[in-house]
Amino acid sequence: MKIAIIGFGAAAIGFIERVKKSEVEIHIFEKSKDIYSSSISGIRADGKLFVSKEMGGDLDIDLELQKKLVDFWIEKTGNGDCETGSSFSNMEYYKLFYQKGFQPIHSDFYHLGTDQLKEVLFNIYEEYRQLPNIHFHFENPVSHVDLAGSKVKINDEGAFDKVYVAVGRSGHKLIKAIIKAYPQIVLDSTKVDIGVRFELPNHIVEDLNREMYEFKVKYKSKTGYMVRTFCNNPSGYVVTENYGDFITVNGHSKIKEKSKNTNFAILTTVQLTEPFNDPIGYGSNIAELSNMLGGKRVMLQTYSHFKDSKRTKNLYRVNPTLNENNFILGDINLAYPRRIIESIIDFIENLDTVVPGVANSDNLVYAPEIKFYSNTLSNDAFENLKFIGDCSGFTRSIIYATAHGYVMGEEVLGG
Ligand SMILES: Cc1cc2nc3c(=O)[nH]c(=O)nc-3n(C[C@H](O)[C@H](O)[C@H](O)COP(=O)(O)OP(=O)(O)OC[C@H]3O[C@@H](n4cnc5c(N)ncnc54)[C@H](O)[C@@H]3O)c2cc1C
């Protein structure tokens, strides 16, 4: 059997890992120049691996398989270096948050760090490229996929028995083209997460960081919107992410170099109903509006000004870890809908009752932080065209994407 995988990220790696020892001939088409390219894969920052049934994707992935895949990634560091933690295994913390209306999320967690990830990806590639049945085609962006009888063609070239599309979120243009040709594959498209990146001194959250490193909670705010924490980075750094049309904010942390601040995202899930069907357009417009006000930079505001809708002109005790060329002091209220702002404020004020100091007036709020959900795509529509990982809409994390690929690989082997 001759298979094409489009994209070399976590999902492709899970798939290859499962089928690498079989007779299946695998061709990987990757748009990036080579394995060192900064654009390759979502696995560049910052390598937090989770074992959890409650986050990371909407698939039922066995905890045992999740842990096996975590071990796979850790092994590829070559030295086994990683930080670990467990979110809410301590019942005292669980009860404390629960009492205040939060829904604590259970998860075991392993952190590889941005600095180690390059090495990990390289080690995996080095192993695969030496296998006789695996063929890499770098600098090969796929722009269209066509079903041709029992075969599938990509870019009008070659004919494959099966094609696995594994282009992550950065492959949204290809997904759009496939949806245009085969609209029946779309199952759902209504959700987007819009929020802010919050930064505060380590000492305010040090007990929480020590206890669980990544604390994950959800909260039904007074507006009815669900709000959640995402991607906590103790001693971490705030960074920007360039989507081409707009710039958003993100965070990461390193295994060796440490800052004095912790940052995490506070995200509000906006789920709209018919006739709305363009969550990506909605999120992009909000991001573009923020960028427009910030002169193509992200906006930074102190928490009290964010709450009172006043433009921030000076900061006080908390020094931003984001490079000063990448932000402008401003008022996020000019770009964000009121219901989202109110949901975030309600979340922070309530969190302050559990972790005093979270709502300090000089803590930092950055925007826009937006997490797009891909459309969920059907893997039942066609026998020989499948979608794995984040582009399928069913995963949102390294481990779930790897597992999705792994499970689909198992199907190929008839498992
Ligand atoms: C900044 C950042 C930090 C993150 N941190 C974490 C974290 O700490 N923990 C975690 O669990 N998750 C994290 N994630 C999410 C995680 O990276 C993704 O969930 C995961 O990588 C998804 O795997 P994937 O294989 O679906 O896609 P990806 O890993 O993104 O791989 C897709 C590949 O397809 C290629 N591609 C795209 N379009 C085409 C095309 N048309 N033709 C050919 N190739 C194409 C891309 O170049 C890329 O190499 C983070 C994401 C980002 C952006």
The ligand as an SDF file (V2000), in Angstrom:
LIG
                    3D

 53 58  0  0  0  0  0  0  0  0999 V2000
    3.0700   28.3310   20.0800 C   0  0  0  0  0  0  0  0  0  0  0  0
    2.4200   27.0060   20.3590 C   0  0  0  0  0  0  0  0  0  0  0  0
    2.6860   26.3380   21.5400 C   0  0  0  0  0  0  0  0  0  0  0  0
    2.0900   25.1190   21.8020 C   0  0  0  0  0  0  0  0  0  0  0  0
    2.4030   24.4780   22.9650 N   0  0  0  0  0  0  0  0  0  0  0  0
    1.8710   23.2700   23.2110 C   0  0  0  0  0  0  0  0  0  0  0  0
    2.2310   22.5420   24.3720 C   0  0  0  0  0  0  0  0  0  0  0  0
    3.0470   22.9780   25.1740 O   0  0  0  0  0  0  0  0  0  0  0  0
    1.6420   21.3350   24.5840 N   0  0  0  0  0  0  0  0  0  0  0  0
    0.7440   20.7980   23.7190 C   0  0  0  0  0  0  0  0  0  0  0  0
    0.2570   19.6860   23.9700 O   0  0  0  0  0  0  0  0  0  0  0  0
    0.3730   21.4570   22.5950 N   0  0  0  0  0  0  0  0  0  0  0  0
    0.9280   22.6690   22.3290 C   0  0  0  0  0  0  0  0  0  0  0  0
    0.5830   23.3400   21.1880 N   0  0  0  0  0  0  0  0  0  0  0  0
   -0.3720   22.6870   20.2790 C   0  0  0  0  0  0  0  0  0  0  0  0
    0.3680   21.5990   19.5020 C   0  0  0  0  0  0  0  0  0  0  0  0
    1.5310   22.1400   18.9210 O   0  0  0  0  0  0  0  0  0  0  0  0
   -0.5520   21.0160   18.4460 C   0  0  0  0  0  0  0  0  0  0  0  0
   -1.7300   20.5730   19.0760 O   0  0  0  0  0  0  0  0  0  0  0  0
    0.1110   19.8390   17.7150 C   0  0  0  0  0  0  0  0  0  0  0  0
    1.3700   20.1940   17.1950 O   0  0  0  0  0  0  0  0  0  0  0  0
   -0.8110   19.3920   16.5830 C   0  0  0  0  0  0  0  0  0  0  0  0
   -0.1610   18.4430   15.8040 O   0  0  0  0  0  0  0  0  0  0  0  0
   -0.5090   18.2860   14.2540 P   0  0  0  0  0  0  0  0  0  0  0  0
    0.3400   17.1820   13.7460 O   0  0  0  0  0  0  0  0  0  0  0  0
   -1.9590   18.2170   14.0740 O   0  0  0  0  0  0  0  0  0  0  0  0
   -0.0220   19.6570   13.5660 O   0  0  0  0  0  0  0  0  0  0  0  0
    1.4120   20.3050   13.5460 P   0  0  0  0  0  0  0  0  0  0  0  0
    2.2900   19.7390   14.6140 O   0  0  0  0  0  0  0  0  0  0  0  0
    1.1900   21.7610   13.5140 O   0  0  0  0  0  0  0  0  0  0  0  0
    2.0370   19.8530   12.1430 O   0  0  0  0  0  0  0  0  0  0  0  0
    1.4920   20.2260   10.9140 C   0  0  0  0  0  0  0  0  0  0  0  0
    2.5690   20.2220    9.8430 C   0  0  0  0  0  0  0  0  0  0  0  0
    1.9500   20.3710    8.5610 O   0  0  0  0  0  0  0  0  0  0  0  0
    2.7390   21.2410    7.7640 C   0  0  0  0  0  0  0  0  0  0  0  0
    1.8480   21.8100    6.7360 N   0  0  0  0  0  0  0  0  0  0  0  0
    0.8630   22.7270    6.8900 C   0  0  0  0  0  0  0  0  0  0  0  0
    0.2420   22.9620    5.7190 N   0  0  0  0  0  0  0  0  0  0  0  0
    0.8380   22.1970    4.7850 C   0  0  0  0  0  0  0  0  0  0  0  0
    0.6320   21.9950    3.3880 C   0  0  0  0  0  0  0  0  0  0  0  0
   -0.3280   22.6440    2.7330 N   0  0  0  0  0  0  0  0  0  0  0  0
    1.4590   21.1310    2.7400 N   0  0  0  0  0  0  0  0  0  0  0  0
    2.4350   20.4700    3.4070 C   0  0  0  0  0  0  0  0  0  0  0  0
    2.6880   20.6260    4.7380 N   0  0  0  0  0  0  0  0  0  0  0  0
    1.8780   21.4700    5.4210 C   0  0  0  0  0  0  0  0  0  0  0  0
    3.2680   22.2650    8.7510 C   0  0  0  0  0  0  0  0  0  0  0  0
    4.4350   22.9070    8.2350 O   0  0  0  0  0  0  0  0  0  0  0  0
    3.5650   21.3880    9.9660 C   0  0  0  0  0  0  0  0  0  0  0  0
    4.8860   20.9050    9.9370 O   0  0  0  0  0  0  0  0  0  0  0  0
    1.1820   24.5530   20.8880 C   0  0  0  0  0  0  0  0  0  0  0  0
    0.9090   25.2190   19.6810 C   0  0  0  0  0  0  0  0  0  0  0  0
    1.5120   26.4310   19.4190 C   0  0  0  0  0  0  0  0  0  0  0  0
    1.2200   27.1290   18.1110 C   0  0  0  0  0  0  0  0  0  0  0  0
  1  2  1  0
  2  3  1  0
  2 52  2  0
  3  4  2  0
  4  5  1  0
  4 50  1  0
  5  6  2  0
  6  7  1  0
  6 13  1  0
  7  8  2  0
  7  9  1  0
  9 10  1  0
 10 11  2  0
 10 12  1  0
 12 13  2  0
 13 14  1  0
 14 15  1  0
 14 50  1  0
 15 16  1  0
 16 17  1  0
 16 18  1  0
 18 19  1  0
 18 20  1  0
 20 21  1  0
 20 22  1  0
 22 23  1  0
 23 24  1  0
 24 25  2  0
 24 26  1  0
 24 27  1  0
 27 28  1  0
 28 29  2  0
 28 30  1  0
 28 31  1  0
 31 32  1  0
 32 33  1  0
 33 34  1  0
 33 48  1  0
 34 35  1  0
 35 36  1  0
 35 46  1  0
 36 37  1  0
 36 45  1  0
 37 38  2  0
 38 39  1  0
 39 40  1  0
 39 45  2  0
 40 41  1  0
 40 42  2  0
 42 43  1  0
 43 44  2  0
 44 45  1  0
 46 47  1  0
 46 48  1  0
 48 49  1  0
 50 51  2  0
 51 52  1  0
 52 53  1  0
M  END
$$$$
